[in-house]
Amino acid sequence: MKFFENIGNIKYEGIDSDNMLSFKHYDKNKIVLGRKMSEHLKFAMSYWHTMCAGGKDMFGDDTINKSFGADNPLDTCKNKVFAGFEIMEKLGIEYFCFHDRDIAPEGATFAESSANLDVIVPLIKSEMQRTGIKLLWGTANCFANPRFMSGAGTNPSSEVFAYAGAQIKKALDITVELGGTGYVFWGGREGYDTLLNTDMKFEQDNMARLMKMTVEYGRSIGYEGDFYIEPKPKEPTKHQYDFDSATVIGFLRHYGLDKDFKLNIEANHATLAGHTFNHELRVASDNGMFGSIDANQGDMLLGWDTDQFPTNIYDTSLCMYETIRAGGFTNGGLNFDSKARRQSNSFEDIFLCYIAGMDSFAYGLLVAEQLVTDGRIDKFVEDRYSSYNSGIGKDIVDGKTSLLDLYNYTLNGVEPTTNSGRQEWLESVLNDCIIKAGR
């Protein structure tokens, strides 16, 4: 069964090609810093946006029909399996990610929902075996159904908490069955709108209880992959408990979950938190919790999560620079948590969106390679902190000084000099590397 017969396999044709259904920069076998480009990038298709999102927003209905020729929910989900793997095959994408409710319809009861999953999962497994495409990570949608209007793990109702646990257990079972190396917690409604009806400490304690149960169960069934938290500051709740990387890291350490969890960083969530994408990545990597990436971008003129396909070369370059600095991906990858714009409502647009995103990250990787081999930025940062390599600086780092020592040193010393941070020069170096990467 084919759904996109008018679109062939997308190939690398280089920057001189006028064929928009081709890659200009993503050459999967090109060696970059000793590894294939595809090994650095580990692209994944987001099942929810690509196979499910039809362009609906708060002001209007779907603009594209994604029933894929079926006339009932279960058959639609069956067809989505074959359509999704056709998309990935033609784009050369080697991974995918899913929520449980993306791949199978929710039933009238939990048992019926689980039975629907049991129909679809074997189809996915068969397609994975046929194509060699792998599961990057799975997760449970514990935010869309009205039962989760006040959260899942943070819900004031113990029955809703129990339901969320059951749903997570099933989603984790599927993740393990399909060989996934990551399981994500995104706190879609794990937060609050007003403290007038909220016991914030109890809710966070409960969230930690649910996460600990998940880890214990996962390890008991042989899951050896990473658990992830995906930070997001707001939307749909006003105050989300997973505000940003620093907040999540503090939460994980407070509850003793830092040995099992890493972070899944999304670009659009970073900007909603008032940070840059590369800031959030640096915080995660500096704390040993760099895990995976949701690749997208937001619109700085809009105050919500627009989930646009990434086309900003500066962002992708700095993202890949941070990824290389962190040692690259292990269990994680680059999941395109991105959707076509509402007006981009043809099936061809799905391919064009992915090509744009994949090329943008491929170019970003080439820029990161230039930054690493050029070395000027790394050398400048090293030199900027060089005073800590000897004298009083080394004593400070080695823990050999007291506050009194610093007082006496300063009292008997000379006035410190200041050195330029040279921000504009460094930004010019980045521009140079962006230009050189295209040659």
C-alpha positions as CSV (number, residue, x, y, z in Angstrom):
1,M,0.0,0.0,0.0
2,K,1.5,3.3,-1.1
3,F,0.2,6.8,-0.2
4,F,2.8,9.1,-1.9
5,E,3.4,7.5,-5.3
6,N,4.1,10.9,-6.9
7,I,7.1,11.4,-4.6
8,G,10.3,9.4,-5.0
9,N,13.2,8.8,-2.6
10,I,14.7,12.0,-1.5
11,K,18.4,12.1,-2.5
12,Y,21.4,14.4,-1.8
13,E,22.0,16.6,-4.9
14,G,24.1,19.4,-3.5
15,I,23.8,23.1,-3.2
16,D,23.6,23.7,-7.0
17,S,20.4,21.6,-7.4
18,D,17.2,23.4,-8.2
19,N,15.1,20.3,-7.2
20,M,13.3,21.2,-4.0
21,L,12.6,17.5,-3.4
22,S,16.3,16.9,-2.8
23,F,18.8,17.5,0.0
24,K,21.2,20.4,-0.6
25,H,23.3,19.8,2.6
26,Y,22.3,16.4,4.1
27,D,24.7,13.9,2.7
28,K,24.2,11.0,5.1
29,N,27.5,9.3,4.3
30,K,29.6,12.4,4.4
31,I,32.3,12.1,7.1
32,V,32.2,14.9,9.7
33,L,34.6,14.9,12.6
34,G,35.3,11.2,12.1
35,R,31.6,10.0,11.8
36,K,29.0,9.8,9.2
37,M,26.6,12.7,9.1
38,S,23.7,10.4,9.8
39,E,25.4,9.1,12.9
40,H,25.8,12.7,14.3
41,L,22.2,13.7,13.5
42,K,20.0,10.7,14.2
43,F,16.8,12.2,12.7
44,A,13.5,11.0,14.0
45,M,9.9,11.5,12.7
46,S,7.4,12.8,15.3
47,Y,4.3,10.6,14.9
48,W,1.9,13.1,16.4
49,H,2.6,16.0,14.2
50,T,3.4,14.1,11.0
51,M,0.8,11.5,11.0
52,C,-1.9,13.1,13.2
53,A,-1.9,16.9,13.1
54,G,-4.2,18.2,10.5
55,G,-3.7,22.0,10.9
56,K,-6.3,22.6,13.5
57,D,-5.9,25.5,15.8
58,M,-8.0,27.3,18.4
59,F,-9.7,29.3,15.6
60,G,-10.3,26.7,12.9
61,D,-10.6,23.1,11.9
62,D,-8.2,20.8,10.0
63,T,-6.9,21.9,6.7
64,I,-5.5,18.5,5.6
65,N,-7.2,15.1,5.8
66,K,-5.0,12.6,7.5
67,S,-7.4,9.7,7.5
68,F,-5.3,8.1,4.7
69,G,-8.4,6.7,3.0
70,A,-9.9,4.9,6.0
71,D,-13.4,5.6,7.4
72,N,-13.0,4.6,11.1
73,P,-10.4,5.4,13.8
74,L,-8.7,2.0,14.0
75,D,-8.4,1.6,10.2
76,T,-7.0,5.1,10.0
77,C,-4.3,4.2,12.5
78,K,-3.5,1.1,10.5
79,N,-3.1,3.1,7.4
80,K,-1.0,5.7,9.3
81,V,1.6,3.0,10.1
82,F,2.2,2.3,6.4
83,A,2.0,5.9,5.4
84,G,4.5,6.9,8.2
85,F,7.0,4.3,7.2
86,E,6.7,5.3,3.6
87,I,7.5,8.9,4.6
88,M,10.5,7.8,6.6
89,E,11.8,5.4,4.0
90,K,11.6,8.1,1.2
91,L,13.3,10.7,3.4
92,G,16.0,8.3,4.8
93,I,14.9,8.9,8.4
94,E,16.0,6.1,10.6
95,Y,14.0,6.7,13.8
96,F,10.6,7.7,15.0
97,C,8.9,8.8,18.3
98,F,5.3,8.3,19.4
99,H,2.7,9.0,22.1
100,D,0.5,6.0,22.8
101,R,-2.6,7.9,21.6
102,D,-0.9,8.8,18.3
103,I,-0.6,5.3,17.1
104,A,-4.0,3.9,18.3
105,P,-7.3,5.4,19.1
106,E,-8.5,5.8,22.7
107,G,-11.4,3.6,23.5
108,A,-14.3,3.9,25.9
109,T,-12.3,2.1,28.6
110,F,-8.6,1.7,29.4
111,A,-9.0,-2.0,28.4
112,E,-10.4,-1.0,25.0
113,S,-7.6,1.5,24.5
114,S,-5.0,-1.2,25.4
115,A,-6.7,-3.6,23.0
116,N,-6.4,-1.0,20.2
117,L,-2.7,-0.6,20.9
118,D,-2.3,-4.4,20.7
119,V,-3.7,-4.3,17.2
120,I,-1.4,-1.6,15.9
121,V,1.9,-2.4,17.6
122,P,2.5,-5.6,15.7
123,L,2.0,-3.7,12.4
124,I,4.6,-1.1,13.6
125,K,6.9,-3.9,14.6
126,S,6.6,-5.6,11.3
127,E,7.3,-2.4,9.4
128,M,10.4,-1.8,11.6
129,Q,11.7,-5.3,10.8
130,R,11.0,-4.7,7.1
131,T,12.7,-1.3,6.9
132,G,15.3,-1.3,9.6
133,I,13.8,1.9,11.0
134,K,14.1,2.1,14.8
135,L,12.2,3.6,17.7
136,L,14.0,6.5,19.4
137,W,11.6,7.0,22.3
138,G,8.1,6.5,23.3
139,T,5.8,8.2,25.8
140,A,2.2,8.3,27.0
141,N,-0.3,11.1,26.2
142,C,-1.4,12.0,29.8
143,F,-2.6,15.4,29.0
144,A,-5.2,15.5,26.2
145,N,-8.1,13.6,27.7
146,P,-10.4,15.7,30.0
147,R,-9.5,13.3,32.9
148,F,-6.1,15.0,32.9
149,M,-7.4,18.6,33.0
150,S,-5.7,19.0,36.4
151,G,-2.6,17.0,35.5
152,A,-1.6,13.3,35.6
153,G,1.1,12.6,38.2
154,T,0.2,15.9,39.9
155,N,-3.6,15.4,39.8
156,P,-5.5,15.9,43.1
157,S,-7.5,12.8,42.3
158,S,-5.7,9.5,43.3
159,E,-7.9,7.7,40.7
160,V,-6.5,9.9,37.9
161,F,-3.0,9.3,39.3
162,A,-3.6,5.6,39.1
163,Y,-4.9,5.8,35.5
164,A,-1.8,7.7,34.5
165,G,0.4,5.1,36.0
166,A,-1.5,2.3,34.1
167,Q,-1.2,4.3,30.9
168,I,2.5,4.8,31.4
169,K,3.1,1.2,32.2
170,K,1.5,0.2,28.9
171,A,3.4,2.8,26.9
172,L,6.7,1.7,28.5
173,D,5.9,-2.0,27.6
174,I,5.4,-1.0,24.0
175,T,8.6,1.1,24.1
176,V,10.6,-1.9,25.3
177,E,8.9,-4.3,22.9
178,L,9.8,-2.0,20.0
179,G,13.4,-1.6,21.2
180,G,13.2,2.0,22.1
181,T,16.2,3.5,23.9
182,G,14.3,6.4,25.5
183,Y,11.1,7.1,27.4
184,V,10.0,10.7,27.8
185,F,8.0,12.5,30.5
186,W,6.5,15.7,29.2
187,G,4.5,17.5,31.9
188,G,1.7,18.6,29.6
189,R,-0.5,19.6,32.5
190,E,1.9,19.0,35.4
191,G,1.7,22.5,36.9
192,Y,-0.9,24.9,38.1
193,D,-2.8,28.0,37.2
194,T,-3.5,29.4,40.7
195,L,-2.0,28.6,44.1
196,L,-5.5,29.2,45.6
197,N,-6.4,25.6,44.8
198,T,-2.9,24.0,44.7
199,D,-0.7,22.1,47.2
200,M,2.5,22.6,45.1
201,K,4.8,20.5,47.4
202,F,2.4,17.6,47.4
203,E,2.0,17.7,43.7
204,Q,5.7,17.6,43.1
205,D,6.2,14.9,45.6
206,N,3.5,12.8,43.8
207,M,5.2,13.4,40.4
208,A,8.4,12.1,41.8
209,R,6.6,9.0,43.2
210,L,5.2,8.3,39.7
211,M,8.6,8.7,38.1
212,K,10.2,6.4,40.7
213,M,7.6,3.7,40.0
214,T,8.2,4.0,36.3
215,V,12.0,3.6,36.7
216,E,11.5,0.6,39.0
217,Y,9.1,-1.1,36.6
218,G,11.2,-0.3,33.6
219,R,14.3,-1.8,35.0
220,S,12.4,-4.8,36.2
221,I,11.3,-5.6,32.6
222,G,14.8,-5.2,31.2
223,Y,14.6,-1.6,30.0
224,E,18.2,-0.3,29.8
225,G,17.6,3.0,28.0
226,D,17.3,6.6,29.3
227,F,14.3,8.2,30.9
228,Y,13.9,11.9,29.9
229,I,12.1,14.9,31.1
230,E,11.3,17.6,28.5
231,P,11.3,21.1,30.1
232,K,8.6,23.6,29.2
233,P,7.8,26.7,31.2
234,K,4.1,27.3,30.4
235,E,1.3,26.3,28.2
236,P,-1.1,24.7,28.8
237,T,-0.7,25.5,32.5
238,K,0.5,28.9,33.6
239,H,3.2,27.5,35.9
240,Q,4.8,24.2,34.8
241,Y,6.9,22.3,37.3
242,D,9.4,21.5,34.5
243,F,10.1,25.2,33.7
244,D,13.6,24.9,32.2
245,S,16.7,22.7,32.3
246,A,18.0,24.2,35.6
247,T,14.6,23.7,37.3
248,V,14.3,20.1,36.1
249,I,17.9,19.3,37.2
250,G,17.1,20.7,40.6
251,F,13.9,18.6,40.8
252,L,15.7,15.4,39.7
253,R,18.5,15.8,42.3
254,H,16.1,16.7,45.1
255,Y,14.2,13.5,44.6
256,G,17.2,11.3,43.8
257,L,16.2,10.7,40.2
258,D,19.3,12.1,38.6
259,K,21.0,8.8,38.0
260,D,18.2,7.5,35.7
261,F,16.9,10.7,34.0
262,K,18.4,13.0,31.4
263,L,16.8,15.9,29.5
264,N,15.0,16.1,26.2
265,I,15.5,19.7,25.2
266,E,13.1,21.4,22.8
267,A,14.1,24.6,21.0
268,N,10.7,26.3,21.2
269,H,10.4,25.5,24.9
270,A,13.7,27.1,25.5
271,T,12.6,30.4,24.0
272,L,9.3,30.3,25.9
273,A,11.4,30.1,29.1
274,G,13.3,33.2,28.0
275,H,16.4,31.3,27.1
276,T,18.3,30.5,23.9
277,F,18.3,26.9,22.6
278,N,22.0,26.5,23.1
279,H,21.7,27.8,26.7
280,E,19.4,25.0,27.6
281,L,21.7,22.5,26.0
282,R,24.7,23.8,27.8
283,V,23.0,23.6,31.2
284,A,22.0,20.0,30.5
285,S,25.5,19.0,29.3
286,D,27.4,20.8,32.0
287,N,25.3,18.8,34.5
288,G,25.8,15.5,32.8
289,M,22.2,15.3,31.7
290,F,22.3,15.9,28.0
291,G,20.0,13.3,26.5
292,S,17.9,14.1,23.4
293,I,16.6,17.0,21.3
294,D,13.2,18.0,20.0
295,A,14.2,19.9,16.9
296,N,11.9,22.8,16.0
297,Q,11.7,26.6,16.4
298,G,9.2,29.1,17.6
299,D,8.1,32.5,16.3
300,M,9.5,35.2,18.5
301,L,6.5,37.4,17.7
302,L,4.1,34.9,19.0
303,G,3.8,33.9,22.7
304,W,3.0,30.2,22.3
305,D,4.5,26.9,21.2
306,T,4.3,27.1,17.4
307,D,6.4,24.0,16.7
308,Q,7.8,25.1,13.4
309,F,10.2,23.2,11.3
310,P,13.7,24.5,12.1
311,T,15.2,26.6,9.4
312,N,17.3,29.1,11.4
313,I,20.9,28.3,10.6
314,Y,22.3,30.1,13.6
315,D,20.2,28.0,15.9
316,T,21.0,24.7,14.3
317,S,24.7,25.6,14.2
318,L,24.9,26.4,17.9
319,C,22.8,23.4,18.7
320,M,25.2,21.1,16.9
321,Y,28.2,22.8,18.4
322,E,26.7,22.1,21.9
323,T,25.9,18.5,20.9
324,I,29.5,17.9,19.8
325,R,30.8,19.5,23.0
326,A,28.6,17.1,24.9
327,G,30.1,14.1,23.2
328,G,27.2,13.6,20.7
329,F,24.1,11.4,21.1
330,T,24.1,8.0,22.9
331,N,20.4,7.0,23.3
332,G,19.0,10.3,22.1
333,G,18.7,12.0,18.7
334,L,17.0,14.8,16.8
335,N,13.3,14.3,16.9
336,F,11.4,16.7,14.6
337,D,8.7,17.8,17.0
338,S,7.6,20.1,14.2
339,K,4.5,20.5,12.1
340,A,3.7,22.1,8.7
341,R,2.1,25.5,8.9
342,R,-1.7,25.5,8.7
343,Q,-1.6,26.8,5.1
344,S,1.0,24.2,4.0
345,N,-1.7,21.6,3.6
346,S,-0.5,19.2,0.9
347,F,1.2,15.9,1.4
348,E,4.2,17.2,-0.6
349,D,4.5,19.9,2.0
350,I,5.3,17.2,4.6
351,F,8.3,16.1,2.6
352,L,9.4,19.7,1.9
353,C,9.2,20.5,5.7
354,Y,11.4,17.6,6.6
355,I,13.9,18.4,3.8
356,A,14.1,22.0,5.1
357,G,14.7,20.8,8.7
358,M,17.2,18.0,7.8
359,D,19.2,20.4,5.6
360,S,19.2,23.1,8.2
361,F,20.6,20.7,10.8
362,A,23.1,19.2,8.3
363,Y,24.3,22.7,7.5
364,G,24.5,23.4,11.3
365,L,26.6,20.3,11.7
366,L,29.0,21.5,9.0
367,V,29.2,24.9,10.8
368,A,29.9,23.2,14.1
369,E,32.7,21.3,12.4
370,Q,34.1,24.6,11.2
371,L,33.9,26.0,14.7
372,V,35.7,23.1,16.2
373,T,38.5,22.9,13.6
374,D,38.8,26.7,13.5
375,G,39.4,26.7,17.2
376,R,39.3,30.5,17.7
377,I,36.3,30.5,20.0
378,D,37.5,27.6,22.1
379,K,40.9,29.2,22.4
380,F,39.4,32.6,23.4
381,V,37.3,31.0,26.2
382,E,40.3,29.0,27.4
383,D,42.5,32.2,27.5
384,R,39.8,34.2,29.2
385,Y,39.9,32.0,32.3
386,S,43.6,31.3,32.2
387,S,44.3,33.3,35.3
388,Y,42.9,30.3,37.3
389,N,45.8,28.1,36.0
390,S,48.4,29.6,38.3
391,G,49.0,31.8,41.3
392,I,46.0,32.9,43.4
393,G,43.6,31.6,40.7
394,K,44.9,28.1,41.0
395,D,44.8,28.3,44.8
396,I,41.1,29.3,44.5
397,V,40.3,26.3,42.2
398,D,42.3,23.9,44.4
399,G,40.4,25.0,47.5
400,K,43.5,26.4,49.3
401,T,42.2,29.9,50.0
402,S,39.9,31.4,52.6
403,L,38.0,34.6,52.5
404,L,40.7,36.1,54.8
405,D,43.4,35.0,52.3
406,L,41.6,36.8,49.5
407,Y,41.3,39.9,51.7
408,N,45.0,39.9,52.4
409,Y,45.9,39.2,48.8
410,T,43.8,42.1,47.6
411,L,45.0,44.4,50.3
412,N,48.6,44.0,49.4
413,G,48.1,43.6,45.7
414,V,47.4,45.8,42.7
415,E,44.1,46.9,41.2
416,P,42.7,44.2,38.9
417,T,42.7,44.9,35.2
418,T,39.7,44.1,32.9
419,N,39.9,42.3,29.6
420,S,37.5,42.6,26.7
421,G,34.9,39.9,26.2
422,R,35.1,40.6,22.4
423,Q,31.5,39.5,21.8
424,E,31.2,41.2,18.5
425,W,34.5,39.6,17.2
426,L,33.3,36.2,18.4
427,E,30.0,36.6,16.6
428,S,32.0,37.5,13.5
429,V,34.0,34.3,13.9
430,L,30.6,32.4,13.9
431,N,29.6,34.3,10.8
432,D,32.9,33.3,9.1
433,C,32.3,29.6,9.9
434,I,28.7,29.8,8.7
435,I,30.0,31.1,5.3
436,K,32.9,28.7,5.1
437,A,30.7,25.7,5.8
438,G,28.8,26.4,2.5
439,R,31.9,26.3,0.3
